[in-house]
Structure formats: C-alpha cells, structure tokens
C-alpha cells in the first residue's frame, strides 16, 4: 500500500534520520518527492511511503511522536478537459511538473504520477477546470 504525506519538521527535528528509521524499524520505503529542509531551520518534505498497511499506520504514529507534523493528501487532482482551454497558467505554478504544455500543439498534459497534490494549481485556473477529488473515507 502507498500513502503520500507532507512532513513538517520543527527546527529540533531536522537532523533526525527519518527515512533511515522508516526503512529499518518499519520496513517502509520512503520516496522523497520534494524537500525543503535546512540545518537549524524548520522544513517540509513530501514523501510517498510504501509498505504493509499496519506498518504504515505504526510509522505515521512514530513520525508524530518525533514531533513532526503530518498532512495526508486527501485525494487526487483532476483536470476537466471539457473546461480546459490549455492556457498553461497551472503549469507555471506546478512544482513537480505534473502539469505541462506539450509541444507542438501546446495542449495541457497531466501526469498524475508526478502530482504532489499540493493544490497550487486549483486557484490558478481561471476556468475552474482543476479540482481536488476526495478519496473515499
């Protein structure tokens, strides 16, 4: 099973070997999708965790016990192609490159595998063609 999380590191926790502990203690693979962590400052890391569902739950509890804040991606981004006019505004704010204008036709392409579900694209779309589709509870 996979889960995508945003980890918020307080200044005191940035030196902890988080991904190592996840691998060794919980048998969890942590794929770092984006990270902005500086020594002696707070930081943020978007990760995709893969492993057994019980181990994932235990790993999340452990992360919280280490003082990290967790945001769970509540769903997936969807692009309504019937509303989209391929203006490309969303691609300019997409940090992962999941939204891009493909040449030579300059049509918007969305790669859901690259999407971080950061939701920066949603307010940027002037036609409301981008939305967050919530995962079932």
Backbone bond lengths (Angstrom), bond angles and torsions (degrees), N, CA, C in turn:
res aa  C-N    CA-C-N  psi(-1)  N-CA   C-N-CA  omega(-1)  CA-C   N-CA-C  phi
1 X - - - 1.437 - - 1.527 108.78 -
2 X 1.351 116.07 151.50 1.454 121.07 -179.88 1.523 109.46 -123.47
3 X 1.332 114.73 146.37 1.463 121.63 173.66 1.518 108.37 -138.43
4 X 1.310 115.69 138.17 1.457 121.45 177.51 1.521 108.09 -105.19
5 X 1.324 116.32 126.44 1.462 122.02 -177.15 1.515 110.45 -131.70
6 X 1.310 115.35 151.98 1.450 121.46 167.54 1.519 106.17 -108.18
7 X 1.320 116.22 120.68 1.458 122.43 -179.92 1.523 108.54 -99.69
8 X 1.325 116.16 129.12 1.459 121.95 177.83 1.523 107.30 -108.45
9 X 1.332 115.75 116.04 1.449 122.94 -176.97 1.525 110.07 -94.96
10 X 1.325 118.31 123.37 1.458 118.71 168.75 1.535 108.87 -73.05
11 X 1.287 116.70 164.18 1.465 120.92 -176.54 1.530 112.06 -55.27
12 X 1.324 117.31 -35.93 1.462 121.28 -177.49 1.534 112.78 -70.53
13 X 1.320 117.86 -17.23 1.472 120.69 -172.93 1.524 114.55 -105.62
14 X 1.326 118.81 -2.81 1.464 119.26 -173.93 1.521 113.74 -67.37
15 X 1.322 118.34 -18.20 1.466 120.67 -179.05 1.527 112.93 -93.11
16 X 1.313 117.95 -0.80 1.460 120.75 -178.57 1.533 110.55 -74.57
17 X 1.329 117.64 141.52 1.475 121.24 178.49 1.538 110.64 -82.78
18 X 1.315 116.10 69.22 1.468 121.94 -172.21 1.527 112.32 -61.11
19 X 1.327 118.55 -52.28 1.470 119.97 -176.13 1.526 111.11 -65.86
20 X 1.316 117.39 -33.93 1.462 120.86 176.95 1.528 110.06 -63.93
21 X 1.327 117.06 -46.90 1.469 121.29 -179.48 1.532 110.68 -63.46
22 X 1.321 117.32 -37.80 1.468 119.96 178.11 1.527 110.62 -61.87
23 X 1.325 116.45 -41.88 1.462 120.98 -179.11 1.522 111.61 -69.96
24 X 1.320 117.67 -46.75 1.461 121.71 -173.95 1.528 112.22 -77.15
25 X 1.331 117.10 -46.72 1.461 120.48 -173.55 1.526 113.88 -84.32
26 X 1.349 117.12 -27.54 1.460 119.63 -173.14 1.528 113.90 -122.96
27 X 1.329 118.02 -2.07 1.455 122.39 -177.29 1.535 111.01 56.07
28 X 1.320 115.16 43.65 1.463 122.82 -178.46 1.530 108.17 -110.68
29 X 1.323 116.11 131.28 1.460 121.06 173.10 1.526 107.70 -89.04
30 X 1.318 116.91 128.81 1.459 122.23 -179.21 1.528 108.85 -114.27
31 X 1.309 115.95 110.67 1.467 121.57 176.76 1.527 107.12 -96.20
32 X 1.322 116.40 113.24 1.459 121.04 -178.77 1.527 108.46 -80.44
33 X 1.331 115.69 118.33 1.456 121.38 -178.03 1.528 111.62 -93.17
34 X 1.324 115.15 -33.26 1.462 119.97 178.34 1.520 107.27 -161.50
35 X 1.306 117.54 141.07 1.456 120.74 178.66 1.519 110.33 -146.42
36 X 1.306 115.00 140.88 1.455 121.88 173.12 1.524 106.25 -140.00
37 X 1.323 114.88 90.43 1.455 121.36 -176.39 1.521 107.72 -133.62
38 X 1.330 115.45 126.21 1.458 120.87 178.95 1.520 109.08 -120.13
39 X 1.325 117.82 147.60 1.462 120.24 178.03 1.524 111.61 -56.63
40 X 1.327 115.31 137.82 1.464 123.14 177.64 1.526 114.33 60.28
41 X 1.341 116.71 22.90 1.455 121.75 174.75 1.523 107.83 -135.47
42 X 1.322 116.70 163.07 1.457 118.61 175.21 1.518 108.82 -72.36
43 X 1.318 116.89 163.34 1.454 120.07 -177.77 1.509 112.48 -152.03
44 X 1.312 114.86 170.02 1.460 122.31 179.87 1.524 108.66 -135.81
45 X 1.329 115.58 140.22 1.460 120.72 177.63 1.519 108.56 -140.89
46 X 1.326 116.72 129.47 1.460 122.20 174.72 1.522 106.48 -99.12
47 X 1.334 116.46 123.03 1.461 121.89 -177.40 1.518 110.59 -129.75
48 X 1.314 114.24 151.69 1.459 121.02 169.94 1.522 106.16 -111.63
49 X 1.325 115.94 115.52 1.460 121.54 -179.06 1.518 109.43 -96.03
50 X 1.323 116.85 135.90 1.465 122.29 178.83 1.516 108.94 -126.25
51 X 1.341 115.17 134.85 1.455 119.95 177.54 1.510 111.21 165.20
52 X 1.315 115.33 -171.21 1.452 122.76 178.00 1.531 109.46 -64.86
53 X 1.332 117.45 141.28 1.470 121.04 -175.37 1.521 112.25 -58.95
54 X 1.338 117.81 -38.82 1.466 119.96 179.13 1.519 111.12 -67.74
55 X 1.313 116.69 -38.39 1.465 120.47 178.13 1.527 111.08 -68.91
56 X 1.340 116.56 -36.24 1.464 119.57 177.53 1.529 110.44 -62.91
57 X 1.309 116.39 -43.08 1.461 120.72 179.48 1.525 110.39 -63.76
58 X 1.324 117.25 -44.05 1.467 121.60 178.06 1.528 110.52 -64.07
59 X 1.324 117.26 -39.56 1.465 121.48 -179.88 1.531 110.54 -65.21
60 X 1.318 117.41 -41.30 1.466 120.31 178.27 1.524 110.78 -62.91
61 X 1.333 116.87 -42.13 1.469 120.42 177.75 1.527 110.14 -62.44
62 X 1.324 117.11 -40.59 1.459 121.15 178.76 1.531 110.83 -64.40
63 X 1.337 117.07 -42.83 1.465 120.46 179.20 1.530 110.68 -58.84
64 X 1.321 115.72 -43.49 1.463 119.54 179.14 1.530 110.80 -66.08
65 X 1.345 116.94 -36.02 1.467 120.20 178.86 1.533 111.58 -67.64
66 X 1.326 117.50 -20.31 1.461 122.26 178.09 1.526 112.10 -85.87
67 X 1.329 116.85 2.41 1.455 121.11 177.99 1.514 114.78 90.64
68 X 1.332 117.33 7.88 1.457 120.49 178.92 1.524 109.55 -85.01
69 X 1.314 116.11 141.62 1.456 120.79 172.64 1.517 108.71 -88.28
70 X 1.326 117.83 139.79 1.461 122.07 -179.14 1.518 110.09 -118.89
71 X 1.313 115.76 133.10 1.462 122.16 168.76 1.513 106.67 -118.51
72 X 1.302 115.88 124.02 1.453 120.66 179.23 1.521 109.06 -94.68
73 X 1.326 116.67 132.78 1.465 120.69 177.53 1.521 107.74 -63.96
74 X 1.342 117.80 118.09 1.452 120.40 -172.98 1.527 114.72 -79.90
75 X 1.285 118.45 -6.66 1.462 120.20 -177.56 1.507 110.87 -179.50
76 X 1.325 114.96 -149.58 1.462 120.46 -179.36 1.516 109.71 -132.23
77 X 1.315 114.53 155.03 1.460 121.30 176.38 1.532 108.71 -81.52
78 X 1.321 115.69 139.77 1.469 121.45 176.86 1.526 108.35 -129.03
79 X 1.321 115.57 140.95 1.463 122.16 177.64 1.517 107.72 -114.93
80 X 1.333 116.19 121.80 1.468 121.80 178.54 1.525 107.50 -86.03
81 X 1.327 116.39 103.49 1.470 120.62 -176.34 1.528 112.85 -67.05
82 X 1.332 117.99 -19.25 1.461 119.63 178.23 1.539 111.20 -75.41
83 X 1.330 117.45 -20.97 1.464 121.36 177.61 1.524 113.01 -98.46
84 X 1.322 116.71 -27.00 1.457 122.31 -175.04 1.537 111.36 -69.17
85 X 1.343 115.66 134.67 1.464 120.97 177.42 1.531 111.32 -110.97
86 X 1.331 117.08 13.86 1.466 123.07 176.70 1.525 113.23 58.90
87 X 1.339 115.90 40.30 1.472 119.21 -179.79 1.530 111.82 -74.11
88 X 1.337 117.23 -27.07 1.449 121.21 176.08 1.515 116.13 85.60
89 X 1.323 117.65 2.50 1.466 119.52 179.86 1.524 110.19 -59.66
90 X 1.323 117.31 -42.19 1.462 121.22 -179.00 1.526 111.60 -62.83
91 X 1.312 117.16 -35.25 1.468 119.68 -179.39 1.525 111.63 -67.40
92 X 1.312 116.67 -25.28 1.468 119.82 179.90 1.522 112.43 -75.60
93 X 1.331 118.15 -20.16 1.470 120.33 179.49 1.526 112.55 -105.45
94 X 1.324 118.00 -4.62 1.465 122.16 -176.93 1.528 110.07 -76.93
95 X 1.359 118.10 112.61 1.461 119.77 -176.26 1.525 114.60 -73.26
96 X 1.339 117.30 -18.99 1.466 119.43 -175.76 1.525 113.60 -100.42
97 X 1.326 117.47 -10.06 1.454 120.13 -176.31 1.517 112.89 79.73
98 X 1.336 117.31 15.32 1.462 120.43 178.88 1.527 111.30 -68.66
99 X 1.320 115.92 -29.29 1.464 121.60 175.22 1.522 107.64 -107.36
100 X 1.328 115.54 126.07 1.463 118.28 179.69 1.518 109.37 -153.25
101 X 1.319 114.96 155.10 1.458 121.16 175.50 1.524 108.10 -91.88
102 X 1.319 115.23 120.98 1.465 120.50 -177.21 1.523 109.90 -91.36
103 X 1.312 114.10 133.30 1.462 120.27 176.82 1.519 108.69 -86.76
104 X 1.278 122.80 156.91 1.456 128.05 3.81 1.528 113.58 -88.77
105 X 1.339 118.43 -10.02 1.466 120.56 -175.72 1.527 112.99 -82.94
106 X 1.332 118.27 -11.59 1.458 123.71 -177.88 1.526 111.50 56.65
107 X 1.323 114.63 47.60 1.461 120.61 176.51 1.519 109.27 -101.33
108 X 1.332 115.02 143.95 1.451 120.12 -179.00 1.524 110.05 -69.55
109 X 1.325 115.83 132.33 1.464 121.98 173.72 1.516 107.93 -121.33
110 X 1.329 115.14 139.94 1.460 121.20 -179.57 1.516 109.02 -120.78
111 X 1.336 116.28 121.94 1.463 122.81 178.63 1.528 107.35 -106.72
112 X 1.330 116.88 96.99 1.465 122.38 -175.98 1.520 112.55 -60.78
113 X 1.333 118.23 -27.76 1.454 121.21 179.44 1.530 112.19 -66.37
114 X 1.315 116.63 -29.42 1.471 120.94 -179.85 1.523 112.43 -88.01
115 X 1.324 116.87 -15.31 1.467 121.92 -173.71 1.523 111.08 -65.85
116 X 1.342 115.70 132.35 1.457 122.68 178.46 1.524 112.57 -93.64
117 X 1.310 117.05 -4.50 1.466 124.13 -175.92 1.542 109.61 55.42
118 X 1.309 115.59 42.34 1.465 120.70 178.84 1.527 110.65 -80.30
119 X 1.315 116.87 -18.18 1.470 125.41 175.94 1.526 113.88 70.53
120 X 1.325 118.06 13.59 1.462 120.06 178.71 1.521 111.88 -67.32
121 X 1.329 116.53 -25.96 1.466 121.08 -177.38 1.532 112.41 -74.63
122 X 1.315 117.53 -27.68 1.469 120.44 -173.46 1.526 112.15 -60.87
123 X 1.333 119.37 -54.12 1.470 117.86 -179.87 1.525 113.80 -71.71
124 X 1.337 117.30 -15.97 1.468 119.44 -178.83 1.528 112.38 -78.10
125 X 1.315 118.15 -19.53 1.470 121.11 -176.32 1.531 110.53 -79.42
126 X 1.328 117.39 117.03 1.470 120.22 -178.21 1.527 113.57 -71.43
127 X 1.327 117.67 -15.14 1.462 120.77 -177.38 1.528 113.55 -110.27
128 X 1.323 116.57 8.82 1.477 121.66 -179.09 1.534 111.98 54.61
129 X 1.328 116.57 39.27 1.462 121.19 179.69 1.520 111.61 -86.46
130 X 1.317 117.54 -8.41 1.469 121.76 -178.09 1.522 108.09 -114.60
131 X 1.335 115.36 134.66 1.467 119.43 -178.84 1.511 110.34 -144.38
132 X 1.315 115.03 165.47 1.457 122.04 174.73 1.519 106.98 -100.33
133 X 1.323 116.14 121.22 1.455 121.73 177.64 1.530 105.85 -98.05
134 X 1.308 116.02 114.29 1.455 121.10 -175.95 1.509 111.82 -71.49
135 X 1.329 114.81 142.42 1.461 120.49 177.13 1.516 108.32 -75.92
136 X 1.344 117.50 146.23 1.462 118.92 177.82 1.523 110.25 -64.15
137 X 1.356 117.40 144.82 1.458 119.81 -177.95 1.499 113.25 -65.54
